[in-house]
Amino acid sequence: MTRPRLLRRSGHRTATIVASAALLGLVGGIAAQATLAAPSPSDHGLRVIETGSKSEAPTSAELSPTAPAPRIAGGRPAGDGEFPFTVKVEVSSGVGFFNCTGTVVSPEFVLTAAHCLTDNFGVPRPGLNVNVIAGATDLAFATPANVFPSLFVAIPLNWQGFATSAANDWALVQLDRAVTVRGLPLPPAANEAEAPGVEGTITGYGLLSQAPNVPTNRLHVGTAPILTDAQCISYFGAGYVPGLMNCTGPPPGTPPIDATTCPGDSGGPLFVPFGDDYLQAGITSFGLNLPCQTPRLGGYTKVSTYAAAITGGLQFLQPSLGPPTASTGGVTQQHDDGLTVAGTVDPNGIATAYEVRWGTTPALGGGVVRGYADPDGGVQARAYAGLGEGPVGVSARISGAPPGTEIFYRFS
């Protein structure tokens, strides 16, 4: 039987990889402040690389890439201002120009794929320069104010490149100034929101199709179901590592799905509903060696596995960020069928999803209630960064909870 070949989802070139099934350790990652020297490469298991960022934002003439800008295959164009946490990541180096996507996770940091920044062996590209375009649904209307040059990028030391494995394919980009869009919350380490069968949403600045390549300037969005590990392995073979990855696509024997990722979508988010908002379940990483619109299969770095490492790296290298905190929940009202609890959460600058759990102990929680009910009956299930929020009041009505039930908050 021929082993499936995995392809990275970045633009410019597609390189065949053979991915091993070896489990690799988890690390943190981030970049340093512009006024500081880059931390030692061993700090938090990182390779921290100063990028050749420009002292001024590029002019409008410099915004046009020299290679086609790629998009989601299938799906639809995003509406103006829709999914503002999705950003374009333009990577240039001594070996060419690469198109990728990323996600705002804190005002000055973007989460993307490590392979956007390295060669096939995990070695950072020479002369690396990264620009992020934020707040521009259609790149044709981007201005210099939308361009955020990078100061540093940080890549996990255990990212070994697609020549070895697709595992640990994530990286962080530090911007030269804060963006004004909110971040997409990182998930709790274990959550039901990203379970197989859940309909995920993918966004990116990637090709609409391949063979021939069809680019577009506008952010695109599509939906796709998250598959079981067994289904992912049936498509991707031994290169797919359960626990470190997730994938989307049509379950075997079912009709085609709405959309999938395509070259140029690498580093962009796979996100899932969480209350009335979203949390990030994956980072677009790889696909099969076929035109992306044909099988409509997408492979992702599983963010919940790495969320603590990402958050730890942010805290380590920018101490003003995090950790997210919460007050002890308190019962504010008793009902015939349960009770209402309230408290406060503070994301401390990191886009963070939270859960309200109840039970006799955290390990024996009797249920999960996400978000809080406001006076108008709406539900909010996030604590997020990007707009300068401080502590946020949260409350939840819990049905079936007897008097004396212990309440506590859980963060990613």
ABEGO torsion letter per residue (X at the ends): XBBBBBBBABBGBBBBBBBBABBBBBBBBBBBBAABBBBBAABGGBBBBBBBBBABBBBAAAABBABBBBBBBEEBBBBBGBGAABBBBBBBBAAEBBBBBBBBABAABBBBBAAAABBAAGBBBBGBBBBBBBGBABAAABBAAABBBBABBBBBAABAEAAABABGBBBBBBBABBBABBBBBBBBABBAAABBGBBBBBBEBBBABBOBBBBBABBBBBBBBBBBAAAAAAAAEAABBBGABBBBEBBBGBBBBABBBBBGABGBBBBBBBEABBBBABBBABBBBBBAAAAGBBBBBBAAAAAAAAAAAAAAABAABOBBBBBBBBBABBBAAEBBBBBBBBAGGBBBBBBBBBEABAAABABBBBEBBBAAGBBBABBBBGAGBBBBBBBBBBBGBBBGBBBBBBBX
